[in-house]
Amino acid sequence: MAPGGITVRRIEVGHAGEPGAYTVTVGADLLAGLSVPERHVALIHPVDLPREFVAQVQAALNPAVTVEVPARDDCKTLDVLGGVLSRLAGANIPRDGAVVGLGGGAATDLAGFAAASYLRGVAFYTLPTTLLGMVDAAVGGKTGVNLPEGKNLVGAFWPPRAVWCDTGTLASLPQAVFREGAAEAFKHGLISDPSLLPRVLDPEFRPGGALLEGTVADAITVKAGVVTRDPTERGERAYLNFGHTLAHALEAVTHHGVSHGDAVGYGLHYAARLSRALGGSDLTDHTRAFLRWQRPPPLPALTYEDVAPFMARDKKADADGVRFVLLRALADPYLTRVPESVLRAEFTGWQADLEELGLGGAGLPAAPLHNPAPT
Ligand SMILES: NC(=O)c1ccc[n+]([C@@H]2O[C@H](COP(=O)([O-])OP(=O)(O)OC[C@H]3O[C@@H](n4cnc5c(N)ncnc54)[C@H](O)[C@@H]3O)[C@@H](O)[C@H]2O)c1
């Protein structure tokens, strides 16, 4: 039990005792009680993170250097990475030292890649402070930065030694950012653990709510299971991309005017429609209910022709066309090619559904063609 009697949940990623295995701890009030075996620690956090979180980690770990990096994806650049590596070298962080990443998925992706590359790799610890950071980015070992040519084009698989998800930190997160992260938790419900679906939509799933820790821990458990069985994305890990083919296209066509989590909310509904069109169960009531709960900003008026080229450039595309992750039923995902006629017809139906939900065409600008974002 953590202070205050709140239960702490521990989730194993990988096979205990084997290289690359680690534990994710979920609970309130974890930051103040942290410890790591390494004596020399570098702490990396985004500039806009509430100071109290930084101060708690500094008090617990006594870092040799604390590096503040730009907010959001502005920190995921080769320039910022170079600056971070220089600060580590300047502080003489040794080979048996550690890098600790505190913040959202952007800062922890950068910190992980700094840990992977400094002195050819030092220990890395992750302290995610966003819902997306906890249920998605912190688990699976992917680290990296962006290039002007596209997102996440440079990086490494560099698993953390441990992940601590202090759910108390979510209290300062803007509600819209919390709801963006919920899209990944809901997706984990659709592809693997349907018990998550009503819980994500429950009013008690909120910072400080009775369903927060359990739902976050169970959503992490889904990803932990998938990446344990498929650590380097050769098979089952593709299922985590349910809803992401259209999501990546929406992010790209709006030049990231739509956030990833909001795009995933939209993409889940399209993928549910495709699943039904190809003979699967009708899961669209679930994805409609999620969009009603998430209330993402409305999309610009888009045509199928606007998004199709971006879907074709998704990482699941190959010479024979785009492969989609679809569901035969709840928790029964599969990969398949979808005929163009179905993609087009379901796009029209998806847009009609959005109109009904009050989420149709508000006029975000569409952007010129560039790489969609691999996650
Ligand atoms: N490595 C992976 O497997 C993986 C998976 C999914 C996403 N990602 C990456 O994660 C990033 C998105 O992460 P995100 O959604 O966490 O957004 P983010 O990291 O951009 O954080 C959003 C903003 O909230 C601030 N913030 C963080 N925690 C806060 C808190 N508790 N209170 C107040 N403000 C807080 C951040 O500093 C930032 O400015 C993208 O770069 C994406 O590529 C990585």
The ligand as a MOL file (V3000), in Angstrom:
LIG
                    3D

  0  0  0     0  0            999 V3000
M  V30 BEGIN CTAB
M  V30 COUNTS 44 48 0 0 0
M  V30 BEGIN ATOM
M  V30 1 N 7.4230 5.5610 -27.0750 0
M  V30 2 C 6.2070 5.1740 -27.4100 0
M  V30 3 O 5.9250 3.9740 -27.5210 0
M  V30 4 C 5.1510 6.1930 -27.6350 0
M  V30 5 C 3.8060 5.8060 -27.7280 0
M  V30 6 C 2.8470 6.7780 -27.8860 0
M  V30 7 C 3.2030 8.1200 -27.9880 0
M  V30 8 N 4.5200 8.4620 -27.9060 0 CHG=1
M  V30 9 C 4.9360 9.8780 -28.0030 0
M  V30 10 O 4.3890 10.5860 -26.9010 0
M  V30 11 C 4.2510 11.9680 -27.2570 0
M  V30 12 C 2.9060 12.4560 -26.7770 0
M  V30 13 O 2.8790 12.2920 -25.3910 0
M  V30 14 P 1.7810 12.9860 -24.4650 0
M  V30 15 O 0.4430 12.7720 -25.0460 0
M  V30 16 O 2.0840 12.5100 -23.0970 0 CHG=-1
M  V30 17 O 2.0430 14.5360 -24.6490 0
M  V30 18 P 3.2790 15.4730 -24.2550 0
M  V30 19 O 4.4410 14.7200 -23.7740 0
M  V30 20 O 3.4750 16.3670 -25.4300 0
M  V30 21 O 2.6810 16.2880 -23.0270 0
M  V30 22 C 1.6780 17.2610 -23.2410 0
M  V30 23 C 2.0040 18.5200 -22.4340 0
M  V30 24 O 1.5930 18.3210 -21.0740 0
M  V30 25 C 2.6520 18.6460 -20.1790 0
M  V30 26 N 2.4780 17.8180 -19.0210 0
M  V30 27 C 2.9120 16.5610 -18.8360 0
M  V30 28 N 2.4710 16.0730 -17.6890 0
M  V30 29 C 1.7330 17.0530 -17.0970 0
M  V30 30 C 1.0190 17.1300 -15.8920 0
M  V30 31 N 0.9280 16.0860 -15.0680 0
M  V30 32 N 0.3880 18.2850 -15.5950 0
M  V30 33 C 0.4370 19.3390 -16.4500 0
M  V30 34 N 1.0920 19.3100 -17.6200 0
M  V30 35 C 1.7440 18.1800 -17.9390 0
M  V30 36 C 3.8840 18.3340 -20.9890 0
M  V30 37 O 5.0100 18.9430 -20.4560 0
M  V30 38 C 3.4960 18.8080 -22.3810 0
M  V30 39 O 3.7210 20.1650 -22.5630 0
M  V30 40 C 4.4630 12.0510 -28.7480 0
M  V30 41 O 5.7470 12.5730 -29.0000 0
M  V30 42 C 4.4030 10.5870 -29.2180 0
M  V30 43 O 5.2050 10.3550 -30.3520 0
M  V30 44 C 5.4960 7.5320 -27.7260 0
M  V30 END ATOM
M  V30 BEGIN BOND
M  V30 1 1 1 2
M  V30 2 2 2 3
M  V30 3 1 2 4
M  V30 4 1 4 5
M  V30 5 2 4 44
M  V30 6 2 5 6
M  V30 7 1 6 7
M  V30 8 2 7 8
M  V30 9 1 8 9
M  V30 10 1 8 44
M  V30 11 1 9 10
M  V30 12 1 9 42
M  V30 13 1 10 11
M  V30 14 1 11 12
M  V30 15 1 11 40
M  V30 16 1 12 13
M  V30 17 1 13 14
M  V30 18 2 14 15
M  V30 19 1 14 16
M  V30 20 1 14 17
M  V30 21 1 17 18
M  V30 22 2 18 19
M  V30 23 1 18 20
M  V30 24 1 18 21
M  V30 25 1 21 22
M  V30 26 1 22 23
M  V30 27 1 23 24
M  V30 28 1 23 38
M  V30 29 1 24 25
M  V30 30 1 25 26
M  V30 31 1 25 36
M  V30 32 1 26 27
M  V30 33 1 26 35
M  V30 34 2 27 28
M  V30 35 1 28 29
M  V30 36 1 29 30
M  V30 37 2 29 35
M  V30 38 1 30 31
M  V30 39 2 30 32
M  V30 40 1 32 33
M  V30 41 2 33 34
M  V30 42 1 34 35
M  V30 43 1 36 37
M  V30 44 1 36 38
M  V30 45 1 38 39
M  V30 46 1 40 41
M  V30 47 1 40 42
M  V30 48 1 42 43
M  V30 END BOND
M  V30 END CTAB
M  END
